[in-house]
Amino acid sequence: MHDLGILLAKIPRECEPPFGYEIASLSEFAAVRRYEEGALEWGLDEAEEARDLGRAAIDWARGLIRNTGKE
């Protein structure tokens, strides 16, 4: 599955990520890069935004994992 918005919609409301659904904008990039090498052109600004969103997602997920079972 390449639609991050659909995956995020499955997350319980109390666990929603702090970056919201903004990361869903990366879905197009993932699908195009996988199936159409080079068809989507992103500049440095878009690449940096994607990197920052990815890091935020990883940090958020790590926090959830660390807190699992502590309640």
C-alpha distance (Angstrom), angle and dihedral (degrees) to the residues before:
residue distance angle dihedral
M1 . . .
H2 3.78 . .
D3 3.79 101.7 .
L4 3.78 106.4 99.8
G5 3.81 90.9 -176.9
I6 3.81 91.0 63.1
L7 3.80 91.4 47.7
L8 3.81 91.6 48.9
A9 3.81 90.7 49.8
K10 3.81 88.2 61.7
I11 3.80 92.4 59.3
P12 3.82 113.8 101.0
R13 3.80 112.7 -106.3
E14 3.82 92.6 -116.3
C15 3.81 89.8 58.5
E16 3.80 99.6 45.0
P17 3.78 113.1 142.2
P18 3.81 119.6 -107.7
F19 3.81 91.2 -122.3
G20 3.80 90.4 59.4
Y21 3.77 118.6 -158.1
E22 3.79 93.7 -30.8
I23 3.79 89.6 103.7
A24 3.81 89.1 64.0
S25 3.81 86.2 78.8
L26 3.81 86.9 74.8
S27 3.81 92.3 64.4
E28 3.79 93.3 84.2
F29 3.79 91.3 50.6
A30 3.80 93.6 50.7
A31 3.80 95.2 49.0
V32 3.79 96.2 43.7
R33 3.79 94.5 46.0
R34 3.77 90.8 49.5
Y35 3.81 97.7 49.0
E36 3.80 106.6 21.0
E37 3.77 109.0 39.8
G38 3.79 108.0 -143.0
A39 3.83 99.3 -6.5
L40 3.80 94.2 120.2
E41 3.76 115.3 61.5
W42 3.77 117.9 -154.7
G43 3.74 125.1 177.5
L44 3.78 129.0 -142.6
D45 3.81 92.7 -86.7
E46 3.81 92.3 55.3
A47 3.80 91.6 45.2
E48 3.80 91.5 51.5
E49 3.81 91.2 48.1
A50 3.81 90.2 50.5
R51 3.80 90.4 49.4
D52 3.80 91.9 49.8
L53 3.80 92.7 48.1
G54 3.79 90.3 48.4
R55 3.79 91.8 51.2
A56 3.81 90.8 48.2
A57 3.81 89.9 51.4
I58 3.80 92.3 50.1
D59 3.81 92.5 47.9
W60 3.81 90.8 48.6
A61 3.82 92.3 48.7
R62 3.79 92.0 47.7
G63 3.79 89.5 52.7
L64 3.80 90.8 52.6
I65 3.79 91.5 49.0
R66 3.81 92.7 49.0
N67 3.81 90.9 50.4
T68 3.81 95.4 47.0
G69 3.76 110.3 115.5
K70 3.81 95.8 8.4
E71 3.79 94.4 105.6
